[in-house]
């Protein structure tokens, strides 16, 4: 528990403050600390994205859920539910599942846009606590809501939890060996698969959506336990980790022939230099924008319309299966970081757009 106490003590301070490093762990404990941090970041990635994924998987139930007299969420078990719009061949809700996507994305986007303005001044521990509380609140609010508007507020809480947690935990990786980033990435992919699979499995087993959401309240608790109890002190696990992170942070974004600045000196980029840096990043930004646009166009725009009537699965059940299969692919791709590297990101963007076109043409 010495490493755990060191971790809590180190990250109770803001990012800009320094504390006295602890003594190094014995060499025999180095491997154990490595695996504790690897498992810790995998669990953090899993728990951080879990509520986000569950809300997307439950999008159809959130927008079409009704209440029975027993205050239990009702899901039509029949294979052919009555269409909401009899004049259309599609069985659609009055509000598209894209509304859940917006509620799950926009708060995260706002947090990521505002984070560079001063979020680093807030200590890590309060940020993690807020993230865990928001995740738990999202499950409770959606489970007990009686209207679509209240449910969407619960989705917003899940988005705040995911966005704040992602900014916090990714900045935390700077104090650990580089390998923890791949573990974090795999954990976020695992959240997609386990989140969608657990929601699908529990509802298929007969639990109502309300009961399913309440059964997931252990995930925020696991998030807090992984941070406060599992992660070791970065100084003890990797004494040079902080110095290496600071050294890497000082590397120039623009390679020039000018002599390197001294470590203690401060320099800032002009607007023209920042524009030059941004243009260089467009090669990576544009393909990612295309990929995510096509991905969520399919996920929250087309999946709702892919409904096969002559099957044993209801519309809601088919939607959950689509989400589970999609998240299985996400888990495979995010766990491949240590196996293969694809440098031609434009090829992935074109494949994603082709998938969108095929899915839309087959409707």
N, C-alpha and C positions, 0 to 999 in steps of 0.2 A: 504493500500500500504506500510505500515511500514514494514510488514514481507517480502514483495517482495523486498523492497530496501535492507533489511538486507540480503536477499538471494543473490542479485547481489553483495553486498559488500563482503560477506563472500567468495563467490566462484570466485571472481576476483583474489584472491590470490592463490598461489600454495598449494598443499595438505600439504606440510610440514610446512607452516607458520601458525602462530596463530594470531587471532584478538581478540579484546575485545568483550566479549559476550554482547548481548543486554538485556534489561530488559525483564522479563517474561511476556507473554501475560496473561490477566485475565483468570480465570478458565472457564468463560463462552465462551471464544474464542478458547479454547483448542480443542473442538470437531470440530469446523469449520476449524481450521488449519489442523486437522487430515484428514478431507475429501478433503481439497484443495491439500494436498500432495498425497493422494491416487489417486485422479483424475489426478493430475499432472504427476505422474509416469506411470499411465495407458496410458495417451496420449503420453508420451515420448516413451514408448515401442511401441505404435501403429505407431507413426510417424517415429521412428528410423528404423523399419523393413519394412516400407511401400514400399519404392523404391526397396529394395531387392526383395520383393515378386512380385511386378509388373513386374520387369525384367524377372523373371522366368515364370510368366504367359504369357508374351509377347515373349517368346523365339522363338516360331514357327514363329511369324510374323517378328521378327528381322532378322531371317536367311532366310526368303523367301520373304521379302518385296521388292516390286518393286515401281517405281515412275511413276506417271502419268504426263501429261503435266502441270497440275495445281499444281505441287509440293505437292500433297497429297498422303499419303500412300495408296496403293491399296491393298485391301483384296478380294480375289476371293469369291463372294457370292455363287457360285454354290456348290451343295452338293458333286460333284465328281470332284475334281480338277485333272488336268493331272499329272500323276506321273512324278517325276524327273528322275526316272530310270525305263524305261519300261520293263527291263528284270527282275525286282523284283516285287513280289506281295505286297511289302510295298511301301507306298507313302512317300518317305524320301527326306529331303533337302540334298544338296551336303555337307553341314556341319551339324553335329549332334547338337541337342540342348544341349548336354553336354558341348559344347564350351561356351555357355552362362553361364552354371553352374560354369565352371572353372573361367570365368571372374568375376563372382559374389562371388566366394569363396576365391580364392588365395590372393587378396589384403587384405581381412579381416584376413586371416591366418597370413600374414606377419605382419600386425599391432599388432595382439595379441601376436606374438612371440617377437616383439621388444618393446612392451609397458613396460615390467618390467625394461627395461634398462634406462628409464629416462622420460617416458611420464608423470609421476606424477609431474615432475618439471614444466610442462606447465600448466598455469592457466586453470580453467574449462571453463570460458567464451569464450576464443578464440577457444578451442576445439569444443564447441557447435556451434559456428559460422561457423567453417570450415565444420562441419558435415552437417549443414543446406545448406550451399552454394554448397557442393558437391552433395547433394540430388537434389537440383533444377537444377544444371548443368547436371545431368544424364538425367533428363526428357527432357531438351531442346536439348541436344546433340543427343539422340536417335531419338527424334521426327523429327529433321531436317537433319539427316544423309542421305547420298546418297549411302553408301556402308556398307557392313557387318562389315568391320574393324572399321569404325567410330562408328557404333552402339555398338560394343564390348567395345570401349573406354568409351562410355557413361555408359555401365554396370559396368566398373571398377570404375567410379566415384560413382555409387550407392553402390558398395562394400566398398569403402573407407568411405563413409558416415555411413554405417551400422556398420562397424567394429570399427571405431573411436568412434561413439556414444555409442556402447555397452560397450566398455571399460570405457568410461567416466561416463555413467549413473549408471553402476553397482558399480563403486567405490564410486559414490555419495550416494548410499543407506546406506553406513556405517555411515553417519551423520543423518540418520532418523530412526524411529522405524522399527523393522524387518518386519512389515506387508507390507511395501511398495514393498518388493521384490516380493510378490505374485501378487500385482497389476501390477508391471512391467512385470512379466511373462504373465499375462492375456493380457496385452496390446500387447505384441509381437505376441501372438496367434491371437488377434483381427486384427493385421496388415495382417496376412496371409489371414484371411477370408474376411475382407473388401477390401484388395488390389486385391485379385483374383476376388471377386464378383463385385467390381466396374469396373475393366477392362473388365470382361465378359459382364456386364450389359450395359456399354456405347457402346461397339462395337456391341452388339446385337441390340442396339437401333438405329444403323445406323452411329455412329461416326467412322471416320477412326482411326487407331492406333495412327496417329500423333495427331489428335485432342484430343483423349483420354488422351495421355500422357501430353499434354499441360494443360488439365483441372485439372491435379493433382498437379499443382505448388503451390496450397494452403497448401499442406501437410508440406513442409519445413517451411513455415511461421508459421503454427500451432506448429511445433516443437520448434521454437525460442520463440513463445509466451508462451508456456507451461513452459519453463525453466525460462525465464526472468520475467514473469508476474504472473504465477500461484503458483509456489513453494514458501513456506514460509521459513523464516530463521530457520535452524535446531536448533540453540540455543534457539530460542523463542518457537518452537514447542516442543522440547524435550531437555531441558537443559542438561541432562546427557547423551545425545546420543553420543557425541564425546568421552567423557570419557569411556563410555561403549565399544565403538568401539575400542578404544586404548587398553583397558583392555583385550578384546577378542583377539586382535591381538597379545598380549603377551603370550597367552596360549601356552604351549609347544606342538609341533607336535608329539613328542615322549615322552611317559610317562616313567619317570625314578624315582628312589628313591632319586635322588639328590635334595637338597633343592632348592626351587624356587628362581629365581634370583630377585634382587631388581628391582623395576620399572625403576629406572634411569640407570641401568646397561645395557650393550649391549652384546649380545651373538650371535654366528653364528654356523650353523650346519656344521659338517665336511662332506666330500663327502660320507663317508660310512653311516652317519646318513641320508643324503639326499636320498641315494639309498634305505635305509630302509623305509623312508616315501613314496617314489615312489612305492615300491613293495606293500605297504599297499593300495595305491590308485588304483592299477591295477584291483582290484575287481570291481571298478566302471568305470574305463576308458575303459576296453576291451568291456563290453556290450554296452557302448555308441558308441564306434567305429563301432561295428557290426550293431547297429541300424541305425546309420547315413549312413553307406555304403549301406545297403539294401534299406533304404528310398530314397536316391538320385539315386540309380541304377534304381529304379522303376520310380521315378519322372522325371528324365531327360534322362534316357536311354530307358525305355520301353513305356512310355506314347506316345512318338512320333510315335511308331510303332503300337499302338492300334488304328486302323482306320477301321471303319465300313462303307462300301461304300453305302449300300442300306438304307440310312437314309436321313432325311431332313437337317442334319447338315454337313457342310463342314469339312474337316480335321482340319483346324485352329480352328473352333468353337468347335469341339470335344475336342481338346487339351485344350482349355480354360476351358471347363466344367470339365475335369479331374483335372486341377489345382485348381479350386474352391472347388470341393469335397474333395480333399486332404487337402486344407487349412482349411476347416470346421472341419476335424478331428484334425488338429493341434491345432485349437482354443479350442476345447473341452478338449483335453489332457492338454494344458497349463493352462487352467482355473480350473483344478481339484486339484490344489495344496492344497487348504484349505478344500477340500472335502474328499480326500482319499490319502493314501500314500502306494506305492508299494515298498517293500524292496527287493523283488527278481527280480532285474533288468535283470538277465539272462533269465527269462521267456519272458520278452518283446523282448529281442534280438532274441530269438528262433522264436517267433511269427512273427517278422518282416522278418526274413529269409524265413519263410514258405510262407509269402505273396509274397515275391519276386519269389520264386520257382513256386507258382501257377500262377502268372501273366506271367512268362516267358514260362511256359509249355502250356498256353492257346493261344499262338501266332502262 
